[in-house]
Amino acid sequence: MTLCHRPLEGCKYMNKHKMLRGCLLIGLELFGAVSAFGAKPPEMSAPITKNKFHPHPVWIPPVQPAGPDVPCLDVRRWHKAITFTGCDTQANKKEPPPANAKTFLRAYSQALMLRPDLADLKVVSVKTGLTRTVTRFQQTFENFPVLNSFISIHQRSSGRVTTIHASYISDPFMVGAATPAISRKAAKTIAFEGIRRFSNDSWPKLLARTKAELSWLPIGDQSVKLVWTVKTQTRNPQGDFYTLVDANTGARLLQENQSAFAEGTGMANDPNPIQTSGILDLKDNDDAISLELDGQRIAVDLLGLDGGTTLLKGEFVDLATYDTPTCPRLDGVCPDAANANRAYFYTRDQPEFEQVVIYNAVDSVQRYLRDILSFQDAKGNATIRNFPTRAVAHWYTNDESFYSPLADNGRGVLYFGDGGVDDGEDADIIVHEFGHAIQHNQNPLCFPGGSYIPQENDARAIGEGFGDYFAASFYADKGDATYQALNAACVGEWDSSPYSSTVPTCLRRVDGSKQYPNDLVNEVHKDGEIWSAVLWDIRAELKGPVTDQLVLEHHFNLDCSNGLTMPQAALEVIDTDKLLFAGVHENILLAKFCGRGILVGNACISSGKLPIVLSVKQDSTLVQDAPNRNDGASPELHLRPDDASGSNLIRTVVAFDFSVINRANVDTARLVMTVQQNLGGWGNYGRNVVAHPLKAASFPEGNGQWLGVAESLRTAGSGNGITWNCNIDTDISNTEKDCTIGAGGDAKPSTAAPFVHTNGLKSGDEVTWDVSDDVKDGTTGWLLNVTQEIQNINGEVAYFSKEGNSALAPRLEITFKASILN
């Protein structure tokens, strides 16, 4: 979002790139709006001036030793915040978050300069990703929240603290009165007066009740003043306005628009006609039916539909609840898609068609996040937007769409415009806007723009860049293969077809050459092209699911209490990789971020931790069809879910010798398997494979051999061995269950993020799990299986075993904080 300012009289620049803090915080009136197209809505006035100050070169505080007072290795001291990383506390599974986070803060309150009783800290959010649960506390003072003053504690599933972000103000000093001279009603009126300038001086038309609450605004190192924070959702002008009003003088200190513009069956675009056909000169012609365009619709399954309605309302999407006050179509008719048989087949000239496209796009992304990328809790519930996202397919005649974070009681609503090509026809645009909704749910303090005092801040550009990247990534494998080979990076080609001058028509591309910070122009969509491009660069190396997991996971962990820059986000991506993938991608990430100028200087130097490698001691395959058979001497390790019959499950088990390892010194641990053969069947987006720790179990490998050898060479083996039924079968030469312990041993719930197996895996590719917590907790082996393995799904892979290829056999890569030997 472009932020504008008008300094108070007397404020002066300190130098070319820096402004006096007092002028920046309280001398600004900020306005603006953003859309999916990067154009301002017609009713919005032009920006007054710019409000981003990027030091040149980019400043990144050096990493310093954290010192003995906190259980962390490193610290970075930003201008108004501090970040501790490399933290490693004792496991704490007795208390759930946020209780165990508070326990940690009490123990280290003196070192962190907090009140010992933590009475001024209020839990404002608890978010769980793949690697960490982040508990965020906001500081309060005299019973009101302090803006921009937060502490966030990042913990593994074991309760271990890994990272601390703090912008806490010790012993705040009050400037001005402690009680407001301006009433709540007057503060709302002052906010409305500011919004009027965007609606031709008419009074704003409200979409929801305006909220005004008292807060403390930091204005110096420890000084705070009382303000009203006013949140207003309006239709004319369109926006979610955030306003700060001085509670003593009535001065409007800040105002900005935080809107992020931009099972049945049916026919939908997936994602749009140009991408699926490869025909570059297709035209919308005002929704006119044509054989070419209608031929690009595909039949889709609309999953999760509610049973109590005939409308498109379901588990993750709701197009039935909200309607536009005035239908923008020429005929003035915007009926909802409705069918008692749940068959939603429309031609593209019918207004219901866009509802089908929107439902399919949002629902497909939601299931990709939950089922493929594993953003789900232990019960299988989504940890990102586990509720129906409401959307309006035909909101107005403007050629733009937007995400409103205040709508639906703060859950947010997607609105799509009908100008040019109906935005609801281009799934790239739908996924871009849904990207804002995803970020808002993951980290509302950061996205779409956060409720912080504007300063050096790239959060909006990062949001727009992510939306473009995610749309391109999600649909990278869809459409005409020849077209996609050159234009997978093209976003919104159908939506932009009436006006784009590029060939093919692209709203934007995610493979540009822009550099940070030299190519910043203070326009969020153009600046966002830097972020989308670096993510696309990373995707070229790590592939789609890995990059998507990494990028989405890092959103949970971002600290935006005092603004967010791309360098800060890049450092968080690298830190997240350490937890999600044991840091194996560090050099790739550094090369990409430093190549774009986002990271510079010492930040571009690798941590240089070289792992030691533990070779597998025992490995075998467990076959449900042959529950008393041993495959310990087989050259392949197989993995397969139930494909229909319920008796085809195959799992892999591996174990290691930790006798030479001092577990107390372990920093990271990564389990690595190498693909011998991918037998395919993994679906459009792949399936998750998880590693369950075997902490208490021990097993003999056995010498049976069946998998990966000719039938004439197969042998049942003799003596002890592991089987499906027994972790120690005392006689594998027969077909009896010779044990008292069943099902392969004591497998615990996985602590490592799943690895997505796709049809694109090839021989020699490595698949990995970050098993750092398992190793620290005493695990000796792992049981691998496909998640949801008994739900009639397909997919099979063979890994190399130590008998098949000792150089490519399962291994552990371990890095250490100190000496590795006992």
C-alpha positions in Angstrom: 0.0 0.0 0.0 1.3 3.4 -0.9 1.5 5.5 2.3 1.4 9.3 2.0 2.4 11.9 4.5 2.1 15.6 5.2 4.6 16.6 7.9 3.5 19.1 10.5 5.0 22.5 10.1 8.5 22.7 11.5 9.4 19.1 10.8 12.6 18.8 8.9 14.5 15.9 7.3 17.6 14.9 9.2 19.1 13.7 5.9 18.2 12.2 2.6 16.9 8.9 4.0 16.0 9.5 7.6 13.2 11.6 9.2 12.9 12.9 12.8 11.1 10.2 14.8 8.6 12.6 16.3 7.6 13.9 12.8 7.3 10.4 11.5 5.1 9.2 14.3 2.7 12.0 15.0 3.1 14.4 12.1 1.5 12.4 9.4 -1.9 12.0 7.8 -1.8 8.8 5.7 -4.2 7.7 3.1 -4.3 5.2 0.2 -5.8 2.0 -1.1 -4.6 -0.9 -3.1 -6.2 -3.2 -5.6 -5.4 -6.4 -7.5 -4.4 -4.2 -10.4 -2.2 -1.7 -8.7 -4.5 1.1 -9.7 -6.2 3.4 -7.3 -10.0 3.2 -7.3 -11.5 6.2 -9.2 -13.0 7.9 -6.2 -9.6 8.0 -4.4 -7.5 11.1 -4.5 -3.9 11.1 -5.7 -1.2 10.5 -3.1 0.1 13.5 -1.3 3.7 12.3 -1.2 5.7 9.2 -0.4 6.3 7.6 3.0 9.0 4.9 2.6 12.5 5.6 3.6 15.0 2.9 2.6 18.5 3.4 3.8 21.1 2.8 1.1 22.7 0.4 1.4 20.2 -1.9 3.2 20.9 -2.0 6.9 20.8 -5.3 8.7 22.0 -5.4 12.3 24.9 -7.8 12.9 24.4 -11.0 14.7 25.9 -10.8 18.2 26.2 -13.3 21.0 23.1 -13.3 23.1 25.0 -13.6 26.4 24.5 -15.9 29.4 21.2 -14.4 30.7 19.0 -15.9 28.0 19.1 -19.5 26.6 19.8 -18.3 23.1 22.9 -18.2 20.9 22.4 -15.0 18.9 20.7 -11.7 19.0 19.9 -9.0 16.4 19.1 -5.5 17.7 16.9 -3.6 15.3 16.0 0.0 15.8 12.9 -0.6 17.9 12.9 -4.3 18.5 15.2 -7.2 19.4 15.3 -10.8 18.0 16.9 -13.7 19.8 17.5 -16.8 17.7 19.2 -20.2 18.2 17.3 -20.6 21.5 17.1 -24.1 23.0 15.3 -24.6 26.2 14.2 -27.8 27.9 11.1 -29.5 26.6 7.8 -28.5 28.3 4.9 -30.8 27.3 3.2 -30.5 30.7 1.7 -27.1 29.7 0.1 -26.1 26.4 0.7 -22.7 24.8 0.3 -20.0 25.9 0.8 -21.3 29.5 4.3 -22.7 28.8 5.2 -19.5 27.0 4.3 -17.5 30.1 6.4 -20.0 32.2 9.4 -19.2 30.0 8.8 -15.4 30.3 8.6 -15.6 34.1 11.8 -17.4 34.3 13.6 -14.9 32.1 11.7 -11.7 33.0 14.7 -9.9 34.4 16.9 -10.6 31.4 14.1 -9.4 29.1 13.4 -6.4 31.3 9.8 -7.5 31.9 7.6 -7.1 35.0 8.2 -10.3 37.1 4.4 -10.9 37.4 3.8 -10.4 33.6 0.6 -8.5 34.6 1.0 -6.1 31.8 1.1 -8.8 29.0 -2.0 -9.9 27.3 -2.2 -12.9 24.9 -3.5 -11.6 21.6 -2.9 -14.6 19.3 -1.7 -18.2 19.3 -0.9 -19.6 15.9 0.5 -23.0 15.0 2.3 -23.8 11.8 4.3 -26.9 10.7 7.3 -26.2 12.9 6.3 -23.8 15.7 3.5 -22.4 17.8 3.8 -18.6 18.1 2.3 -17.0 21.1 2.1 -13.2 20.9 1.7 -11.0 23.9 0.8 -7.3 23.7 1.9 -4.9 26.4 -0.8 -3.0 28.3 -0.4 0.2 30.3 -3.1 1.6 32.6 -5.5 -1.0 31.3 -5.1 -0.1 27.6 -3.0 -1.8 24.9 0.3 -0.2 23.9 0.6 0.0 20.1 3.6 -1.7 18.5 4.7 -3.2 21.8 4.7 -7.0 21.6 6.6 -10.1 22.7 6.3 -13.3 20.7 7.5 -16.7 21.8 8.2 -19.3 19.2 8.1 -22.9 20.4 8.5 -26.4 18.9 5.8 -29.0 19.5 7.9 -30.2 22.5 7.5 -26.8 24.1 11.2 -25.8 23.4 11.6 -22.1 22.8 13.5 -21.4 19.5 13.0 -17.6 18.9 12.0 -14.5 20.8 10.9 -11.2 19.3 10.5 -8.3 21.6 9.5 -4.6 21.2 8.4 -4.2 24.8 8.7 -0.8 26.4 10.1 -1.0 29.9 8.6 1.5 32.4 6.5 3.6 29.9 6.3 7.4 30.6 2.9 9.0 30.0 2.8 12.2 28.0 -0.5 14.2 28.4 -3.6 13.2 30.3 -4.4 9.6 31.3 -8.1 10.1 30.5 -9.5 11.2 27.1 -10.7 14.7 26.5 -12.2 13.5 23.2 -15.2 11.2 23.5 -15.5 7.9 21.6 -18.3 9.4 19.5 -16.2 12.5 18.7 -13.3 10.3 17.7 -15.5 8.4 15.2 -16.7 11.7 13.7 -13.1 12.8 13.3 -12.3 9.6 11.5 -15.4 10.0 9.2 -14.3 13.5 8.3 -11.0 12.2 7.1 -12.7 9.5 5.0 -15.0 12.1 3.4 -12.3 13.4 1.1 -12.4 10.1 -0.8 -16.1 10.2 -1.5 -16.6 13.6 -3.1 -17.2 15.2 0.3 -20.3 13.0 1.0 -20.7 11.2 4.3 -19.2 7.6 4.2 -21.6 4.8 3.7 -20.9 2.3 6.4 -20.9 -1.5 5.9 -20.5 -2.4 9.5 -20.5 -0.8 13.0 -17.5 1.4 13.5 -15.3 0.4 16.5 -13.2 2.9 18.6 -10.9 1.8 21.4 -8.4 3.6 23.6 -4.7 2.7 23.2 -1.3 4.1 24.0 0.9 5.4 21.1 4.7 5.2 21.6 6.2 8.6 20.7 9.7 8.3 22.0 12.1 5.8 23.6 9.8 5.2 26.6 7.1 7.9 26.1 3.5 7.1 25.2 0.3 9.2 24.7 -3.4 8.2 24.7 -5.1 7.8 21.4 -8.3 6.4 19.9 -7.9 3.6 17.4 -10.9 3.8 15.0 -11.8 1.0 12.6 -14.4 1.8 9.9 -15.6 -0.4 7.0 -17.3 1.6 4.2 -18.8 1.0 0.8 -18.3 4.6 -0.5 -15.4 5.0 -0.5 -14.6 1.3 -0.6 -12.3 0.4 2.2 -11.4 -0.7 5.7 -10.0 2.5 7.3 -7.7 2.5 10.3 -7.5 5.8 12.1 -5.5 7.1 15.1 -7.0 10.1 16.9 -5.2 12.0 19.6 -7.5 11.4 22.7 -6.5 14.8 24.2 -6.4 17.2 21.2 -8.6 15.4 18.6 -5.8 15.6 16.0 -6.0 12.9 13.3 -2.6 11.3 13.6 -2.9 8.6 11.0 -5.5 7.2 8.6 -5.0 4.4 6.0 -7.1 2.1 4.0 -6.2 -1.5 4.9 -8.3 -3.3 2.3 -6.1 -5.5 0.1 -7.6 -4.8 -3.3 -6.5 -6.3 -6.0 -19.6 -32.0 -3.1 -21.1 -31.2 -6.1 -20.1 -30.7 -9.7 -19.8 -27.8 -12.1 -18.0 -26.1 -15.0 -15.2 -23.7 -14.2 -12.1 -22.0 -15.6 -9.0 -23.6 -14.1 -7.3 -21.2 -14.0 -8.3 -19.2 -17.2 -8.9 -19.6 -20.9 -5.6 -18.3 -22.2 -3.5 -20.5 -19.9 -5.5 -23.6 -20.6 -5.7 -23.1 -24.4 -2.4 -21.4 -25.1 -4.3 -19.1 -27.5 -3.0 -15.6 -26.9 -5.6 -13.4 -28.6 -8.8 -14.7 -26.9 -11.1 -11.8 -25.9 -13.9 -11.6 -23.4 -16.4 -9.6 -25.6 -18.6 -8.7 -22.6 -19.2 -12.2 -21.5 -20.4 -13.4 -24.9 -20.7 -17.1 -25.5 -18.2 -18.6 -27.9 -17.1 -22.1 -28.7 -13.5 -21.3 -28.0 -14.1 -19.8 -24.5 -16.8 -22.2 -23.3 -14.6 -25.0 -24.5 -12.0 -24.0 -22.0 -14.3 -24.7 -19.1 -13.6 -28.0 -17.3 -15.8 -30.2 -15.1 -14.8 -29.9 -11.5 -15.9 -31.6 -8.2 -17.1 -29.0 -5.7 -16.2 -30.5 -2.4 -17.5 -29.9 1.1 -20.9 -28.4 0.2 -23.3 -27.9 3.0 -26.2 -30.3 3.0 -28.9 -27.8 4.2 -28.8 -25.6 1.1 -28.9 -25.7 -2.7 -26.4 -22.8 -2.9 -22.6 -22.7 -3.1 -21.9 -22.7 0.6 -19.5 -25.2 2.1 -16.7 -26.2 4.4 -14.2 -23.6 3.2 -16.2 -21.2 0.9 -19.4 -19.3 1.2 -20.9 -17.5 -1.8 -24.5 -17.5 -0.5 -24.4 -15.3 2.6 -23.2 -11.9 1.3 -24.8 -10.1 -1.7 -24.0 -6.9 -3.5 -26.4 -4.1 -2.6 -26.6 -3.2 -6.3 -26.0 -5.8 -9.0 -23.3 -4.3 -11.4 -24.4 -6.3 -14.5 -26.1 -4.6 -17.4 -29.3 -6.5 -16.8 -29.2 -5.8 -13.1 -29.6 -9.5 -12.2 -27.1 -11.4 -10.1 -28.8 -14.7 -9.0 -26.9 -17.1 -6.8 -25.9 -20.5 -8.3 -28.5 -22.9 -7.0 -29.3 -26.5 -7.8 -31.0 -29.2 -5.6 -28.9 -31.9 -7.3 -25.7 -29.9 -6.6 -24.9 -29.8 -10.3 -23.7 -26.2 -11.2 -23.3 -26.2 -15.0 -23.4 -22.7 -16.5 -22.1 -20.9 -19.6 -19.8 -18.0 -19.2 -22.5 -15.4 -19.9 -24.5 -16.5 -16.9 -23.6 -14.6 -13.6 -23.6 -17.9 -11.7 -20.6 -19.1 -13.6 -18.2 -16.8 -11.7 -19.5 -18.2 -8.4 -18.5 -21.7 -9.5 -15.0 -20.6 -10.5 -14.5 -18.8 -7.2 -15.8 -21.7 -5.1 -13.6 -24.2 -7.0 -10.5 -22.0 -6.7 -10.7 -21.1 -3.0 -11.7 -24.6 -2.0 -8.9 -26.2 -4.0 -6.3 -23.9 -2.4 -7.7 -24.5 1.0 -7.5 -28.3 0.6 -4.0 -28.0 -0.8 -2.9 -26.1 2.3 -4.5 -28.6 4.7 -4.2 -32.0 2.9 -1.0 -31.6 0.9 1.1 -29.0 2.7 -0.1 -30.4 6.1 -1.3 -27.1 7.7 -3.6 -29.1 10.0 -3.7 -30.0 13.7 -3.7 -33.5 15.2 -7.4 -33.9 14.5 -7.0 -33.0 10.8 -8.5 -29.5 11.2 -7.0 -26.8 9.0 -4.7 -24.4 10.9 -5.1 -21.7 8.2 -8.7 -20.3 7.8 -10.5 -23.3 9.3 -13.9 -21.7 8.4 -15.8 -20.8 5.2 -14.3 -17.7 3.5 -17.2 -15.5 2.3 -17.0 -14.0 -1.2 -19.1 -11.9 -3.5 -18.7 -12.7 -7.2 -20.2 -9.4 -8.6 -19.6 -6.5 -6.2 -19.3 -3.5 -8.5 -18.4 -2.3 -12.0 -14.8 -1.5 -11.2 -12.1 -3.5 -12.9 -10.6 -4.7 -9.6 -11.1 -7.0 -6.7 -10.1 -6.7 -3.1 -9.9 -8.5 0.3 -11.6 -6.7 3.2 -10.0 -7.8 6.5 -12.6 -6.1 8.7 -15.6 -7.7 7.1 -17.4 -10.7 8.5 -16.4 -9.8 12.1 -12.7 -9.7 11.2 -12.6 -13.0 9.3 -12.4 -11.1 6.0 -14.4 -11.2 2.8 -13.3 -11.4 -0.9 -15.0 -9.0 -3.3 -14.7 -9.3 -7.1 -15.4 -6.6 -9.7 -17.0 -6.9 -13.2 -15.0 -4.2 -15.1 -13.3 -5.5 -18.2 -13.1 -9.2 -17.8 -15.2 -10.3 -14.8 -12.5 -10.9 -12.2 -14.3 -14.0 -11.0 -13.5 -15.7 -14.3 -9.7 -15.6 -13.7 -8.6 -18.0 -11.0 -5.2 -16.3 -10.9 -7.0 -13.2 -9.5 -9.0 -15.3 -7.1 -6.0 -17.0 -5.7 -4.1 -13.7 -5.5 -6.9 -12.2 -3.4 -7.2 -15.3 -1.3 -3.5 -15.0 -0.7 -4.2 -11.8 1.3 -6.9 -13.8 3.3 -4.3 -16.5 4.0 -1.7 -14.1 5.3 -4.3 -12.2 7.4 -5.3 -15.3 9.1 -1.8 -16.5 9.7 -0.5 -13.2 11.1 -3.0 -10.4 11.4 -0.4 -8.1 13.0 1.5 -8.2 9.7 -1.1 -8.6 6.9 -2.7 -7.1 4.9 -0.9 -4.1 6.4 -1.0 -4.5 10.1 -2.2 -2.0 12.7 1.2 -0.5 13.4 2.6 3.0 13.0 3.8 3.3 9.4 7.5 3.6 9.0 10.0 1.7 6.8 7.6 -1.0 5.9 7.5 -3.5 3.0 4.6 -5.6 4.5 2.1 -4.5 1.7 4.6 -5.2 -1.1 5.4 -8.6 0.5 1.7 -9.3 0.6 1.2 -8.4 -3.1 4.3 -10.3 -4.1 3.1 -13.4 -2.2 -0.3 -13.2 -3.9 1.2 -13.1 -7.3 3.7 -15.9 -6.5 1.1 -18.2 -5.0 -1.2 -17.8 -7.9 1.6 -18.7 -10.3 2.9 -21.5 -8.2 -0.5 -23.1 -7.5 -1.4 -23.2 -11.3 2.1 -23.8 -12.6 1.3 -27.3 -13.7 -2.1 -26.5 -15.1 -3.0 -25.6 -18.7 -1.3 -25.9 -22.1 2.1 -27.4 -21.6 3.7 -25.5 -24.4 2.3 -22.2 -23.2 3.3 -22.9 -19.6 6.9 -23.8 -20.5 7.4 -20.1 -21.3 4.7 -18.4 -19.3 4.1 -20.2 -16.0 5.3 -16.9 -14.5 2.5 -14.9 -16.1 -0.3 -13.9 -13.6 -3.8 -12.8 -14.6 -3.4 -13.1 -18.4 -7.2 -13.5 -18.9 -8.2 -10.6 -16.6 -5.6 -8.3 -18.2 -6.4 -9.2 -21.8 -8.6 -6.1 -22.5 -5.8 -3.6 -21.8 -2.4 -5.3 -21.4 0.2 -4.5 -24.1 2.4 -7.5 -23.3 2.5 -10.7 -25.2 1.1 -12.8 -23.7 -1.2 -10.4 -21.8 0.0 -10.5 -18.1 -1.3 -8.5 -15.2 2.2 -9.0 -13.8 5.0 -11.6 -14.1 6.9 -13.2 -11.2 10.2 -13.7 -13.1 11.3 -10.1 -13.4 14.8 -8.7 -12.8 14.1 -6.0 -10.2 16.6 -5.5 -7.4 16.1 -4.4 -3.8 16.2 -1.6 -2.8 17.2 0.3 -6.0 14.0 -0.6 -7.9 11.6 0.3 -5.2 9.1 2.9 -6.4 6.8 3.0 -3.4 3.9 1.3 -5.2 3.1 -1.9 -3.6 2.3 -4.0 -6.7 5.5 -2.9 -8.5 7.6 -3.3 -5.4 5.9 -6.6 -4.8 7.5 -7.9 -8.0 10.8 -8.0 -6.2 9.4 -10.4 -3.6 7.4 -12.5 -6.0 10.5 -12.8 -8.2 12.8 -14.0 -5.4 10.2 -16.6 -4.3 10.0 -17.8 -7.9 13.8 -18.0 -8.0 13.7 -20.2 -4.9 10.9 -22.3 -6.4 13.0 -23.1 -9.4 15.5 -24.8 -7.1 13.3 -26.3 -4.4 10.2 -27.0 -6.5 6.6 -26.0 -5.7 5.5 -27.9 -2.5 8.7 -27.3 -0.6 8.8 -23.6 -1.5 5.1 -23.2 -0.7 5.5 -24.9 2.7 8.6 -22.7 3.5 7.0 -19.4 2.5 3.7 -20.1 4.2 5.3 -21.3 7.3 7.5 -18.2 7.6 4.4 -16.0 7.6 3.4 -17.4 11.1 6.8 -16.4 12.5 7.2 -12.8 11.2 7.4 -10.0 13.7 5.8 -6.8 12.4 5.3 -4.8 15.6 7.5 -2.0 14.2 7.1 -2.5 10.5 8.5 -5.2 8.3 11.2 -5.0 5.6 12.1 -7.6 2.9 15.5 -8.2 4.6 13.7 -9.1 7.9 11.3 -11.4 6.0 14.3 -13.0 4.1 16.1 -13.8 7.4 12.9 -15.3 8.8 12.6 -17.6 5.7 16.2 -18.8 6.3 15.4 -19.3 10.0 12.2 -21.2 9.2 14.2 -23.5 6.8 16.4 -24.4 9.7 13.4 -25.7 11.7 11.4 -27.1 8.8 14.2 -28.7 6.7 17.2 -28.6 9.2 18.7 -25.7 7.2 19.5 -27.8 4.2 18.5 -25.0 1.8 20.5 -22.3 3.5 23.0 -21.8 0.7 20.3 -21.7 -2.0 18.2 -19.2 0.0 21.3 -17.0 0.6 22.2 -17.0 -3.1 18.7 -16.0 -4.1 18.1 -13.3 -1.5 21.6 -11.9 -1.8 21.3 -12.0 -5.6 18.3 -9.7 -5.4 20.0 -7.3 -3.0 17.5 -8.2 -0.2 20.3 -9.4 2.0 23.8 -7.9 1.9 27.1 -8.0 3.7 27.6 -10.5 6.6 24.0 -11.6 6.2 25.0 -13.3 3.0 27.6 -15.5 4.8 26.5 -19.1 5.4 26.4 -20.3 9.0 29.0 -22.8 7.9 27.8 -25.7 10.1 28.9 -28.9 8.4 26.9 -31.9 9.5 28.2 -35.3 10.5 26.4 -38.2 8.9 25.1 -41.3 10.6 24.5 -44.2 8.2 21.4 -46.3 8.8 22.0 -49.3 11.0 18.7 -51.2 10.3 16.1 -50.6 7.5 13.2 -52.7 6.4 9.7 -52.5 4.8 6.5 -53.6 6.5 3.8 -55.1 4.3 0.3 -55.4 5.6 -0.6 -57.9 2.9 2.2 -60.2 4.3 2.1 -59.3 8.0 4.6 -62.0 9.1 7.1 -61.5 6.2 10.5 -59.8 6.6 12.2 -57.6 4.0 15.3 -56.6 5.9 17.7 -57.7 3.1 15.7 -56.2 0.3 17.5 -53.7 -2.0 14.5 -51.3 -1.9 12.4 -49.7 0.8 8.8 -49.2 -0.3 6.0 -46.9 0.8 2.3 -47.1 -0.2 -1.1 -46.1 1.1 -4.3 -48.2 0.8 -5.5 -47.9 -2.8 -9.0 -49.3 -2.2 -9.0 -52.8 -0.7 -7.7 -51.9 2.8 -4.9 -54.5 2.7 -2.2 -52.9 0.6 -0.5 -50.6 3.1 3.3 -50.6 3.0 5.5 -48.7 5.4 9.2 -48.2 5.9 11.2 -48.4 9.1 14.8 -47.2 9.8 17.0 -47.1 12.9 20.4 -45.6 13.8 23.2 -46.0 16.3 23.5 -42.9 18.5 26.2 -44.3 20.9 28.8 -41.8 19.8 26.5 -38.8 19.8 26.1 -36.4 22.7 22.4 -35.5 22.2 22.7 -32.5 24.5 24.9 -30.8 21.9 22.6 -31.5 18.9 21.5 -28.4 17.0 19.7 -29.9 14.0 19.0 -33.3 12.6 17.7 -34.3 9.2 16.5 -37.7 8.1 17.3 -38.3 4.4 15.9 -40.9 2.1 16.9 -41.2 -1.6 14.4 -42.2 -4.2 15.2 -45.3 -6.1 12.1 -45.4 -8.2 8.9 -43.2 -8.2 6.0 -45.4 -9.1 3.7 -42.4 -9.3 0.0 -42.1 -8.5 0.5 -39.2 -6.1 -2.4 -37.0 -7.5 -2.3 -33.4 -8.8 -0.5 -31.9 -5.9 1.2 -34.9 -4.2 0.6 -36.5 -0.8 2.3 -36.2 2.6 4.7 -38.7 4.0 5.4 -38.5 7.7 8.2 -39.8 10.0 7.0 -41.2 13.3 9.6 -41.4 16.0 10.4 -44.8 17.5 11.7 -43.8 20.8 11.4 -46.9 22.9 11.3 -49.6 20.2 14.3 -51.6 19.0 14.1 -54.1 16.2 16.4 -56.6 14.4 16.5 -55.9 10.7 16.3 -59.5 9.6 17.5 -61.2 6.4 14.3 -61.7 4.5 14.3 -60.5 0.8 11.3 -59.9 -1.4 11.1 -56.4 -2.7 13.2 -55.3 -5.7 14.5 -58.7 -6.6 13.4 -61.4 -9.1 10.9 -63.9 -7.9 13.6 -66.7 -8.0 15.8 -64.8 -5.6 13.1 -64.1 -2.9 13.7 -65.7 0.5 11.8 -65.6 3.8 15.0 -65.4 5.7 15.7 -67.0 9.1 16.1 -66.0 12.7 14.9 -62.7 14.2 13.5 -59.9 12.1 10.9 -57.1 12.0 7.5 -57.7 10.4 4.2 -55.8 10.1 2.9 -57.7 13.2 6.1 -57.8 15.2 8.9 -55.5 16.0 10.9 -58.6 17.0 9.6 -61.8 15.2 11.7 -64.6 16.6 11.3 -66.8 13.6 10.8 -65.1 10.2 11.2 -68.4 8.3 7.5 -69.2 8.9 4.3 -67.2 8.4 3.4 -67.1 12.0 3.2 -64.1 14.4 6.1 -65.0 16.7 5.9 -62.1 19.1 3.9 -60.5 21.8 4.3 -56.9 20.7 2.5 -55.9 17.5 2.3 -53.4 14.7 6.0 -52.7 14.3 6.8 -51.2 17.7 6.1 -48.0 19.7 5.5 -45.3 17.1 4.8 -41.8 18.4 3.1 -38.9 16.7 5.3 -37.2 14.2 7.0 -33.9 15.3 8.6 -33.3 11.8 6.7 -31.5 9.0 5.6 -34.0 6.3 7.5 -34.2 3.0 5.2 -33.9 0.0 5.7 -36.7 -2.5 4.7 -35.8 -6.0 4.7 -37.4 -9.4 7.7 -35.2 -10.3 10.1 -37.1 -7.9 12.8 -39.0 -9.8 15.5 -41.5 -9.1 18.2 -39.8 -7.0 16.0 -37.1 -5.5 16.3 -36.8 -1.8 13.3 -36.5 0.5 13.9 -35.2 4.0 12.4 -34.6 7.5 13.6 -32.3 10.2 13.8 -34.7 13.2 15.8 -32.4 15.5 13.3 -32.6 18.3 13.1 -36.4 18.0 16.9 -36.8 18.3 17.1 -34.5 21.3 14.3 -36.5 22.9 16.1 -39.9 22.6 14.5 -41.3 19.4 16.5 -44.2 17.8 14.4 -44.8 14.6 11.5 -43.8 12.5 8.4 -45.3 10.9 7.5 -43.7 7.6 4.0 -43.8 6.2 1.6 -41.8 4.0 -0.8 -39.7 5.9 -4.5 -40.6 5.4 -3.1 -43.9 4.2 -6.4 -45.8 4.6 -8.6 -43.4 2.7 -8.5 -45.1 -0.7 -5.7 -43.0 -2.2 -2.8 -43.9 -4.5 0.9 -43.3 -4.6 4.0 -45.5 -4.3 7.7 -44.9 -4.0 10.8 -47.1 -3.5 13.8 -45.7 -1.6 17.3 -47.1 -1.7 18.1 -49.4 1.3 21.6 -50.0 2.6 21.6 -53.4 0.8 20.6 -51.8 -2.4 23.1 -48.9 -2.4 25.1 -48.1 0.7 26.0 -44.6 -0.6 22.3 -43.7 -1.1 20.9 -45.5 1.9 18.9 -43.7 4.6 21.1 -41.4 6.7 20.9 -38.8 9.4 22.7 -35.4 9.0 23.4 -33.8 12.4 24.8 -30.4 13.3 26.1 -29.5 16.7 26.4 -26.6 19.0 29.6 -27.9 20.5 31.6 -31.2 20.6 29.9 -34.2 19.1 31.6 -36.9 21.1 30.8 -38.1 24.6 
